[in-house]
Amino acid sequence: MKRNKVEVPEFSHPHFNIKIKRGKLLPSLSIFTKENVKKLMREADNRLGNDIVVDYDGNLKMLSGEMCKDKNLYPVRIEHWQAGNNYVGKYSNLCDVDRTYRFLLFGWLNWLRYGVSMYVDYIEEEYNDEQKLLDEINKEMN
């Protein structure tokens, strides 16, 4: 299609981005624990793809199968676990639970600080300490 003698490509569907941003008021917040992460990972079905996310109140949720397509609706999410990789489920040794917990804490801290939805697949070296993350989260919540 031509507009003012400039070639403009036609898109088969509209394109837009949605950015989730936190308002000024903090919700009734809680801090999830490593045991919460471990429990969700253990209960997940390894036959399906899985995503662990944090909702707006600081609660963890495991999204499985078709539900994974909704992960971008949550303020904090980490990388996807493919079906059959044994990172989750009743036969998993849960070798990824410590890293997963730190990633979720880091994402939650950044959500509290900046109010911007976050996908976490890397954290800076200084945030590898769980206690430091928890201390900083507590500061942000108070």
C-alpha positions as CSV (number, residue, x, y, z in Angstrom):
1,M,0.0,0.0,0.0
2,K,1.3,3.5,-0.8
3,R,0.7,6.5,1.4
4,N,2.2,9.8,0.2
5,K,4.5,8.0,-2.2
6,V,6.0,5.9,0.7
7,E,5.8,2.2,0.6
8,V,4.1,1.0,3.9
9,P,4.0,-2.7,4.6
10,E,0.6,-4.2,5.4
11,F,0.5,-6.2,8.6
12,S,-1.8,-9.2,8.8
13,H,-2.6,-8.3,12.4
14,P,-2.1,-5.2,14.6
15,H,1.1,-5.1,16.6
16,F,1.3,-3.6,20.1
17,N,3.1,-4.1,23.4
18,I,1.6,-4.2,26.8
19,K,3.8,-3.2,29.7
20,I,2.6,-3.9,33.2
21,K,3.5,-1.2,35.7
22,R,2.8,-1.1,39.4
23,G,1.0,2.0,40.9
24,K,2.1,3.8,43.9
25,L,0.2,1.7,46.5
26,L,1.8,-1.6,47.4
27,P,-0.6,-4.6,47.6
28,S,-0.9,-6.6,50.8
29,L,2.5,-8.2,50.3
30,S,3.9,-11.5,51.4
31,I,7.4,-13.0,50.8
32,F,7.4,-16.5,49.4
33,T,9.9,-18.9,50.8
34,K,12.3,-21.4,49.3
35,E,10.0,-24.1,50.6
36,N,7.1,-22.6,48.6
37,V,9.3,-22.8,45.5
38,K,10.3,-26.4,46.2
39,K,6.7,-27.5,46.8
40,L,5.5,-26.0,43.6
41,M,8.4,-27.5,41.6
42,R,7.8,-30.9,43.2
43,E,4.0,-30.8,42.4
44,A,4.5,-29.7,38.8
45,D,3.8,-32.2,36.0
46,N,7.1,-32.9,34.2
47,R,5.1,-34.2,31.2
48,L,4.1,-30.5,30.5
49,G,6.0,-27.3,30.0
50,N,6.1,-25.3,33.2
51,D,6.6,-21.6,34.3
52,I,6.8,-20.4,37.8
53,V,5.6,-16.8,38.3
54,V,5.0,-14.3,41.1
55,D,1.6,-12.6,41.2
56,Y,0.9,-9.0,42.2
57,D,0.5,-10.0,45.9
58,G,3.8,-11.8,46.0
59,N,2.3,-15.3,45.7
60,L,3.9,-18.0,43.6
61,K,2.0,-19.8,40.9
62,M,3.1,-22.7,38.6
63,L,1.7,-22.4,35.1
64,S,1.6,-25.6,33.2
65,G,0.8,-26.6,29.6
66,E,-1.5,-24.2,27.9
67,M,-1.5,-21.9,30.9
68,C,2.1,-21.0,30.1
69,K,1.0,-18.7,27.4
70,D,-0.4,-16.3,30.1
71,K,3.0,-15.9,31.9
72,N,3.4,-12.4,30.6
73,L,0.5,-11.3,32.6
74,Y,2.5,-11.6,35.8
75,P,5.0,-9.1,37.2
76,V,7.8,-11.7,37.7
77,R,8.6,-14.7,35.6
78,I,11.7,-16.8,34.9
79,E,12.7,-19.1,32.1
80,H,10.4,-21.9,30.9
81,W,11.0,-25.5,31.9
82,Q,10.4,-27.7,28.8
83,A,8.4,-30.9,29.3
84,G,10.5,-34.0,30.1
85,N,13.6,-32.1,31.2
86,N,13.2,-33.3,34.9
87,Y,13.7,-29.8,36.5
88,V,10.3,-30.3,38.1
89,G,8.0,-33.1,39.1
90,K,7.9,-36.0,41.6
91,Y,11.0,-37.6,40.1
92,S,13.1,-34.5,39.9
93,N,16.1,-33.9,42.2
94,L,15.2,-30.2,42.2
95,C,18.7,-29.2,41.3
96,D,17.5,-25.8,40.2
97,V,15.5,-24.8,43.3
98,D,18.2,-22.5,44.8
99,R,18.8,-20.6,41.6
100,T,15.1,-20.4,40.9
101,Y,14.4,-19.0,44.4
102,R,17.1,-16.3,44.0
103,F,15.8,-15.3,40.5
104,L,12.3,-15.0,41.9
105,L,13.5,-12.9,44.8
106,F,15.5,-10.7,42.5
107,G,12.5,-10.2,40.2
108,W,10.2,-9.4,43.2
109,L,12.7,-6.9,44.5
110,N,12.8,-5.1,41.2
111,W,9.0,-5.2,40.9
112,L,8.8,-3.5,44.3
113,R,11.5,-0.9,43.5
114,Y,10.5,0.0,40.0
115,G,7.0,-1.3,39.4
116,V,7.9,-2.8,36.0
117,S,7.1,-6.4,35.0
118,M,10.3,-8.5,34.7
119,Y,11.6,-11.6,33.1
120,V,14.6,-12.9,35.0
121,D,17.2,-15.2,33.4
122,Y,20.2,-13.6,35.0
123,I,21.1,-11.7,38.2
124,E,24.1,-9.6,39.1
125,E,26.8,-11.3,41.3
126,E,26.0,-9.0,44.3
127,Y,22.4,-10.5,44.4
128,N,23.5,-14.1,44.6
129,D,23.0,-13.9,48.4
130,E,19.5,-14.8,49.4
131,Q,19.7,-13.0,52.7
132,K,20.7,-9.8,51.0
133,L,17.8,-10.1,48.7
134,L,15.4,-10.7,51.6
135,D,16.8,-7.8,53.5
136,E,16.3,-5.4,50.5
137,I,12.8,-6.7,49.9
138,N,11.9,-6.1,53.5
139,K,13.2,-2.5,53.2
140,E,11.1,-1.9,50.1
141,M,8.0,-3.3,51.8
142,N,8.3,-1.2,55.0
